[in-house]
């Protein structure tokens, strides 16, 4: 059998193995394909096989192996002056190094990837590496730099009319504003993000962002300077939590239902709706009891105890 036919057969074996989550077979077949390509002098194909091996090891949470194969594939791409392949490998290596906590090296590789994407006028690549750089800056708490990267990646998603990418990147920007305690800016970005997930009919993505905004309004309520601030922000929080709860019910996500009911109970007690707070906390506890989630049952019991003590204290003061 010719080398090319043998590689085709091996790649078919890889696809079938991956469909069954049979990673050892996929790895063995790719290693054999890479060896055949190398022996036949097909450096480009050898590099692609090595890059795919890196992706598998990354999926298996074996970053050292993923890094080893990625760097060998990068060496071959550079040897063949395959700039687009080099670009992708540089970015992948940067992401692996980020997961390993090797942040300085990760910055170096991601910036190289961004430079090549700009050279190739690859807008999608630029947006991707800017996003990953922004997340890396978030990791090291350099939030001004993170905001700059996220805003540039958002602008590229708008230019490309990439709705899903835009929704995700607005969420990243919102998360960075949360880290800087700029809650109004965070809410502004999450609000646009929510509208996009509604258009995409992505219930899980929508529920996650609605819940985040609910948490932000709840926090703003707790930190409000006036009673009016507390009540206004708390009402907003309850509205977003209810919208999230409706989706959780639709998706039959009991754990999220329990967590949301408890959060709503916490907000209700803050605005002196004691009976309603107790009602929501009891519903939350019942769900956690149904799930056999002892830790959440205990946490909710503790919340109930605090609310009941507060209720008795108020009664005694009357």
C-alpha positions as CSV (number, residue, x, y, z in Angstrom):
1,X,0.0,0.0,0.0
2,X,1.3,3.5,-0.9
3,X,2.2,6.0,1.8
4,X,-0.6,8.3,0.8
5,X,-3.2,5.4,0.9
6,X,-1.9,4.2,4.2
7,X,-2.2,7.7,5.7
8,X,-5.8,8.0,4.4
9,X,-6.6,4.6,6.1
10,X,-5.0,5.7,9.3
11,X,-6.9,9.0,9.3
12,X,-10.1,7.1,8.8
13,X,-9.2,5.0,11.8
14,X,-8.6,8.2,13.8
15,X,-12.0,9.6,12.9
16,X,-13.8,6.4,13.9
17,X,-11.8,6.1,17.1
18,X,-12.6,9.7,18.1
19,X,-16.3,9.1,17.5
20,X,-16.0,6.4,20.2
21,X,-13.8,8.4,22.5
22,X,-11.1,5.7,21.9
23,X,-8.2,8.1,22.4
24,X,-5.4,5.4,22.6
25,X,-6.3,4.1,19.1
26,X,-6.6,7.7,17.7
27,X,-3.2,8.6,19.2
28,X,-1.5,5.4,17.8
29,X,-2.9,5.9,14.4
30,X,-1.9,9.6,14.3
31,X,1.6,8.8,15.5
32,X,2.0,6.2,12.7
33,X,0.6,8.6,10.1
34,X,3.1,11.3,11.3
35,X,5.9,8.8,11.0
36,X,4.9,7.8,7.5
37,X,4.6,11.4,6.4
38,X,8.0,12.2,7.9
39,X,9.7,9.2,6.2
40,X,8.2,10.2,2.8
41,X,9.4,13.8,3.2
42,X,5.9,15.3,3.4
43,X,6.8,17.8,6.1
44,X,3.5,19.7,5.9
45,X,1.4,16.6,6.4
46,X,3.7,15.5,9.2
47,X,3.1,18.8,11.0
48,X,-0.6,18.5,10.6
49,X,-0.6,15.1,12.2
50,X,1.5,16.3,15.1
51,X,-0.8,19.3,15.5
52,X,-3.8,17.0,15.7
53,X,-2.0,14.9,18.3
54,X,-1.5,18.0,20.3
55,X,-5.2,18.8,20.2
56,X,-6.1,15.3,21.5
57,X,-3.6,15.5,24.3
58,X,-5.0,18.9,25.2
59,X,-8.5,17.4,25.2
60,X,-7.2,14.7,27.6
61,X,-5.9,17.4,30.0
62,X,-2.2,16.4,29.3
63,X,-0.8,19.9,28.6
64,X,2.9,18.8,28.7
65,X,2.3,16.3,25.9
66,X,0.1,18.8,24.0
67,X,2.9,21.4,24.3
68,X,5.5,18.9,23.1
69,X,3.6,18.0,19.9
70,X,2.6,21.6,19.2
71,X,6.1,22.8,19.4
72,X,7.4,20.1,17.0
73,X,4.5,21.0,14.6
74,X,5.5,24.6,14.9
75,X,9.1,23.8,14.0
76,X,8.0,22.1,10.9
77,X,5.5,24.8,9.9
78,X,8.3,27.4,10.2
79,X,10.6,25.2,8.1
80,X,8.1,25.1,5.3
81,X,7.2,28.8,5.8
82,X,3.5,27.9,6.3
83,X,2.5,31.2,7.9
84,X,-1.2,30.4,8.4
85,X,-0.4,27.1,10.1
86,X,2.3,28.8,12.2
87,X,-0.2,31.4,13.3
88,X,-2.7,28.7,14.6
89,X,0.0,26.7,16.3
90,X,1.4,29.8,18.1
91,X,-2.0,30.7,19.4
92,X,-2.7,27.1,20.5
93,X,0.7,27.0,22.3
94,X,-0.1,30.3,24.0
95,X,-3.4,28.9,25.3
96,X,-1.7,25.7,26.5
97,X,0.9,27.7,28.4
98,X,-1.9,29.9,29.9
99,X,-3.6,26.8,31.2
100,X,-0.2,25.7,32.7
101,X,0.1,29.0,34.5
102,X,3.2,30.0,32.4
103,X,1.8,33.4,31.7
104,X,4.9,35.2,30.5
105,X,5.5,32.6,27.8
106,X,1.8,32.6,26.9
107,X,1.9,36.3,26.3
108,X,4.9,35.9,24.0
109,X,3.2,33.2,21.8
110,X,-0.2,34.9,21.7
111,X,1.4,38.2,20.6
112,X,3.4,36.4,17.9
113,X,0.1,34.8,16.7
114,X,-1.6,38.2,16.7
115,X,1.2,39.7,14.7
116,X,1.0,37.0,12.0
117,X,-2.8,37.3,11.9
118,X,-2.4,41.0,11.2
119,X,0.3,40.3,8.6
120,X,-2.1,37.9,6.8
121,X,-5.0,40.3,7.2
122,X,-6.9,37.5,9.0
123,X,-9.6,39.3,10.9
124,X,-11.0,36.1,12.5
125,X,-7.6,35.2,13.7
126,X,-7.0,38.7,15.1
127,X,-10.3,38.6,17.0
128,X,-9.5,35.1,18.4
129,X,-6.0,36.0,19.6
130,X,-7.2,39.4,21.0
131,X,-9.8,37.5,22.9
132,X,-7.3,35.1,24.4
133,X,-4.9,37.9,25.2
134,X,-7.7,39.7,27.0
135,X,-8.4,36.6,29.1
136,X,-4.7,36.2,29.8
137,X,-4.5,39.8,31.0
138,X,-7.6,39.1,33.2
139,X,-5.7,36.2,34.7
140,X,-2.8,38.5,35.7
141,X,-5.2,41.2,36.8
142,X,-4.0,43.8,34.3
143,X,-7.5,44.9,33.6
144,X,-6.9,48.0,31.6
145,X,-5.0,45.9,29.0
146,X,-7.7,43.3,29.2
147,X,-10.4,45.8,28.4
148,X,-8.4,47.1,25.4
149,X,-8.1,43.6,24.0
150,X,-11.7,42.7,24.6
151,X,-13.0,45.9,23.1
152,X,-10.9,45.3,19.9
153,X,-12.1,41.8,19.7
154,X,-15.7,43.0,20.1
155,X,-15.2,45.5,17.3
156,X,-13.9,42.7,15.0
157,X,-16.9,40.5,15.7
158,X,-19.2,43.4,14.9
159,X,-17.3,44.0,11.6
160,X,-17.6,40.3,10.7
161,X,-21.2,40.2,11.8
162,X,-20.4,37.2,14.0
163,X,-23.3,37.2,16.4
164,X,-22.2,34.3,18.5
165,X,-18.6,35.6,18.7
166,X,-19.9,39.0,19.6
167,X,-22.1,37.7,22.4
168,X,-19.3,35.7,23.9
169,X,-16.8,38.6,23.7
170,X,-19.3,41.1,25.2
171,X,-19.6,38.7,28.1
172,X,-15.8,38.6,28.4
173,X,-15.7,42.4,28.5
174,X,-18.5,42.4,31.0
175,X,-16.6,40.0,33.3
176,X,-13.6,42.3,33.2
177,X,-15.7,45.3,34.3
178,X,-17.1,43.1,37.1
179,X,-13.5,42.5,38.2
180,X,-12.9,46.3,38.3
181,X,-16.2,46.8,40.2
182,X,-17.6,48.9,37.4
183,X,-21.0,47.3,37.6
184,X,-22.9,49.7,35.4
185,X,-20.4,49.1,32.5
186,X,-20.6,45.4,33.1
187,X,-24.4,45.5,33.0
188,X,-24.3,47.5,29.8
189,X,-22.2,44.9,28.0
190,X,-24.2,42.0,29.5
191,X,-27.5,43.6,28.4
192,X,-26.3,43.6,24.7
193,X,-25.0,40.1,25.2
194,X,-28.4,38.9,26.5
195,X,-30.2,40.4,23.5
196,X,-27.8,38.5,21.2
197,X,-28.4,35.2,23.0
198,X,-32.1,35.7,22.7
199,X,-31.8,36.2,19.0
200,X,-29.6,33.0,18.8
201,X,-32.2,31.1,20.9
202,X,-29.4,29.9,23.1
203,X,-31.2,29.2,26.4
204,X,-28.2,28.2,28.4
205,X,-26.1,31.1,27.3
206,X,-29.0,33.4,28.0
207,X,-29.7,32.0,31.4
208,X,-26.0,32.4,32.5
209,X,-25.9,36.1,31.5
210,X,-29.3,36.9,33.0
211,X,-28.1,35.3,36.3
212,X,-24.9,37.3,36.3
213,X,-26.9,40.6,35.8
214,X,-29.2,39.5,38.6
215,X,-26.2,39.0,40.9
216,X,-24.8,42.5,39.9
217,X,-28.1,44.2,40.7
218,X,-28.3,42.4,44.0
219,X,-24.7,43.5,44.9
220,X,-25.5,47.1,43.9
221,X,-28.6,46.9,46.1
222,X,-26.6,45.7,49.1
223,X,-24.1,48.5,48.6
224,X,-26.6,51.2,47.8
225,X,-26.3,54.5,49.7
226,X,-30.0,55.0,50.1
227,X,-33.1,52.9,50.8
228,X,-34.3,53.9,47.3
229,X,-31.2,52.5,45.8
230,X,-31.6,49.3,47.7
231,X,-35.2,48.8,46.6
232,X,-34.6,49.8,43.0
233,X,-31.6,47.5,42.5
234,X,-33.2,44.7,44.4
235,X,-36.3,44.8,42.2
236,X,-34.1,44.7,39.1
237,X,-32.2,41.7,40.6
238,X,-35.5,39.9,41.3
239,X,-36.7,40.5,37.7
240,X,-33.5,39.0,36.2
241,X,-33.5,36.1,38.6
242,X,-37.1,35.3,37.7
243,X,-36.3,35.4,34.0
244,X,-33.4,33.0,34.7
245,X,-35.6,30.8,36.8
246,X,-38.1,30.5,34.0
247,X,-35.4,29.2,31.7
248,X,-34.1,26.8,34.4
249,X,-37.6,25.4,34.8
250,X,-37.9,25.1,31.0
251,X,-34.6,23.2,30.8
252,X,-35.5,21.1,33.9
253,X,-32.3,22.3,35.6
254,X,-33.2,21.6,39.2
255,X,-29.8,22.7,40.6
256,X,-30.1,26.1,39.0
257,X,-33.7,26.4,40.2
258,X,-32.6,25.8,43.8
259,X,-29.7,28.3,43.6
260,X,-31.9,31.0,42.0
261,X,-34.7,30.5,44.6
262,X,-32.2,30.9,47.4
263,X,-30.7,34.0,45.8
264,X,-34.2,35.5,45.4
265,X,-34.8,34.7,49.1
266,X,-31.6,36.6,50.0
267,X,-32.7,39.7,48.0
268,X,-36.3,39.6,49.5
269,X,-35.0,39.7,53.1
270,X,-32.9,42.8,52.2
271,X,-36.1,44.7,51.3
272,X,-38.0,43.4,54.3
273,X,-40.2,41.0,52.4
274,X,-39.6,38.4,55.2
275,X,-42.5,36.0,54.5
276,X,-41.7,35.9,50.8
277,X,-38.0,35.3,51.6
278,X,-38.9,32.3,53.9
279,X,-41.2,30.9,51.2
280,X,-38.4,31.1,48.5
281,X,-35.8,29.6,50.8
282,X,-38.1,26.7,51.7
283,X,-38.7,26.0,48.0
284,X,-35.0,26.1,47.5
285,X,-34.3,23.7,50.3
286,X,-36.9,21.3,49.0
287,X,-35.2,21.1,45.6
288,X,-31.8,20.5,47.2
289,X,-33.3,17.8,49.4
290,X,-34.8,16.2,46.3
291,X,-31.4,16.2,44.6
292,X,-29.7,14.8,47.7
293,X,-27.4,17.8,47.8
294,X,-26.5,17.9,51.5
295,X,-24.1,20.8,51.2
296,X,-26.7,23.1,49.6
297,X,-29.4,21.9,52.1
298,X,-27.1,22.9,54.9
299,X,-26.3,26.3,53.3
300,X,-30.0,27.0,52.8
301,X,-30.8,25.9,56.3
302,X,-28.3,28.5,57.5
303,X,-29.9,31.2,55.4
304,X,-33.4,30.2,56.7
305,X,-32.1,30.4,60.3
306,X,-30.8,33.9,59.8
307,X,-34.1,35.1,58.3
308,X,-36.2,33.5,61.0
309,X,-34.0,35.0,63.7
310,X,-34.4,38.4,61.9
311,X,-38.2,37.9,61.8
312,X,-38.3,37.1,65.6
313,X,-36.2,40.1,66.4
314,X,-38.5,42.4,64.4
315,X,-41.5,40.9,66.2
316,X,-40.0,41.5,69.6
317,X,-39.2,45.1,68.7
318,X,-42.9,45.9,67.9
